[in-house]
Amino acid sequence: MANRGLLGYGSWRSPITSDLIVAETVSLGQLRTRGEELFWVESRPSENGRNVVVRRGTDGVVRDVNAAPFNARTRVYEYGGGAYVVTPDQVFLSGFQDQGLYVAIEGSAPRPLTRTEGRRFADGVFDPAHGRIVCVCEDHTTGADEPRHTLVAVHGVSGAVSSLAEGADFYASPKLSPDHRRLAWITWSHPDMPWDASALWVADLQTDGSLASPRRLAGGAAESIFQPEWSPDGMLYFVSDRSGWWNLWRWTGERVEPVLQAEAEFGRPQWNLGMSTYAFANATTLVCAFVEKGFWRCGRLDVGSGRLDRFDVPYSAVGDLRATPTRAVLIAGAPGLPNAVVTIDLKTGAPTVVRSSSTQPPDPKYMSMPQPVEFPTTGGRTAHALFYPPRNDDYSAPDRELPPLIVKVHGGPTASASSALNLNTQFWTSRGFAVLDVNYGGSSGYGRAYRDRLKHSWGIVDLDDCANAALHMAGIGRVDRQRMAISGGSAGGYTVICALAFRDGVFQAGTSYYGISDLKALLRDTHKFESRYTHWLVGPPEDDQCYHDRSPLHFADRINAPLLFLQGEEDRVVPPNQTEMMARALLDRGRTFGLIMFAGEQHGFRKADTIRKALDAELNFYALLLTGTGLRA
């Protein structure tokens, strides 16, 4: 192409800067509807990560429900979700500062409803017959080593809290039947995570508001339940992976039966409360989102015939879904489209963007589109990834030069790479780096058997798949074998450190965002929700040798490639001591590393200044190590 500058890969100038990313982008989630009104939550880096509930009225006017400085965020299970409840005439909010419930008041500061500090509330549903919110409560006031979780009712006027269900370690998804006579919910208990084994319960709601005759309808030791939902005609639907895939099922009142069986996932790992992949437009029509081979699709399901009609829309990533009688409402994105609040007209199938997460998406000439990759990995298996080649029409690289590669490792580890437009990814590709986002064995979106590959194999399967993915791309001539880095956060950060310790020579650099270095210390220090997660991922905690052998802290002498650590000082999921111990071990052995601690940051960076500094630090790190061009902004 004429007028292109000739410059080596990884050295291109790009308009997609860290300043642009934090200035123009918000995170969107937690959709709700009230009639034809829409509600969602925006996390705004420009306001230090403050969460704002936003309402779009029937007049099309968009207003903030909670004015600054109120932060509508719950820390139940530390990952939160379900931070507000919409009733016919009010909005109830969780306040981040004290974790109490508040009543939103237009034009004024929200009014406190609950009074006892140390109790957190989330995932609520309104019970109009009793004027209360039924929700999950996390109680830190008991004096026990771990908080106590229950289902409770919070009176909408007095704020009085009463227990409804207790005994399980965890609760989620309370849902009230249309006649207000039954309540459904999900439970699970240690050592399980909700995507491994959980149970669906239903109970009768008495006139005094108490529950009677609780019974388990589905779930068990090898079955995961996701999102119970009552149809308008009173049948209880839910998602179960009993078939090997998260498919739709229902309870008729007498039996449990399949609604739709397919090699597709209609559920997802419940890291956050209040998640939704389907909703009822009416008693016979259900709108849904499902993932096939890593890409999300949307459709309309006739629950009588089981016929699924797909919407002809450009979206391949869906984060939430609701419905009204006339439209589907979802958070959706695509490789060339940033996440947005989108409506789909149920008559015409036409999508409309209500609110985009990015006000200025980059020019297409700087945007790289993902290419699905299947690659061979250990044990004769196949694994999956999304490959983003370098893209910047202002430049070309010298003949026969191959680009440096950044392997991205998603967190979880039970999660998946998203195909939605991610400006962080385009930040790299527009500078001449290739990016490979790996859905290693254990990732969601490919069925239960694929998810179960990681059982007792964390620190092995994920390493093999990330290393084999990188080597595969080098082997087919797409990237430079001598310039490969690996980057990830949380569980992905653990894989990064392990890759440099246990797969020496594959990667020439690594960046760990709040990563894990010592599995035994994590068992001791992490929060209740994940405190037994490693039992499934690694093995029984009594197996000291196994935990030792998979903790890179004890093998710092094997790490020969430089490591960059980026860590929040207030992280309660992966405490800062994980990074501090690893950095100290590298220092003692004379290894090369960098460490930046960010004050006021928790698990996952939310402040604009932090996001900017972390991204620029990672760029400078690779510029020095992979391109030889030295430090730059």
Secondary structure, DSSP 8 states (H G I E B T S, - for coil): -TT-EE--TT----S--HHHHHHHB-EEEEEEEETTEEEEEEEEGGGTTEEEEEEE-TTS-EEESS-TT--B---TTTT-B--EEE-SS-EEEEBTTT--EEE--TTS--EE----TTEEEEEEEEETTTTEEEEEEEE--S-SSS-EEEEEEEETTT--EEEEE-SSSEEEEEEE-TTSSEEEEEEE-TT--TTTS-EEEEEEE-TTS-EEEEEEEEEBTTB-EEEEEE-TTS-EEEEE-TTSS-EEEEE-SS-EEEEE--SSBS----SSBT--SEEESSSSEEEEEEEETTEEEEEEEETTT--EEE------EEEEEEE-SSEEEEEEEETTEEEEEEEEETTT--EEEEEESBSS---GGG----EEEEEEEGGGEEEEEEEE----TTEE--TT----EEEEE-SSSS-----S--HHHHHHHTTT-EEEEEE-TT-SSS-HHHHGGGTTTTTTHHHHHHHHHHHHHHHTTSS-TTSEEEEEETHHHHHHHHHHHHSTTT-SEEEEES----HHHHHHHS-GGGTTHHHHHT--TT-HHHHHHT-GGGGGGG--S-EEEEEETT-SSS-HHHHHHHHHHHHHTT--EEEEEETT--SS--SHHHHHHHHHHHHHHHIIIII------
